[in-house]
């Protein structure tokens, strides 16, 4: 849930009693600030900030990084 009580989805979530980790994969079509509306971009930031507010660690990568440079992706 975001800070306004709306249900949200995380691409990947790892949750334990000690920590909560959210992993978001941002494709160019739906997340690139130069290609999406200002409202969509602001909504993506609200989702991320809501997770952080709820003590989640948030990691975001673009899809092409996963595909072409997986060795550069780290969460710790």
Number of C-alpha atoms within 10 A of each C-alpha: 12 16 13 8 8 8 9 10 11 14 10 12 14 11 11 7 5 5 10 16 19 20 17 18 17 17 13 14 10 13 16 14 14 10 12 13 13 11 9 15 16 12 12 16 12 15 19 21 16 18 21 15 12 13 12 19 17 17 16 14 14 14 15 13 15 13 8 9 10 11 8 8 12 8 10 4
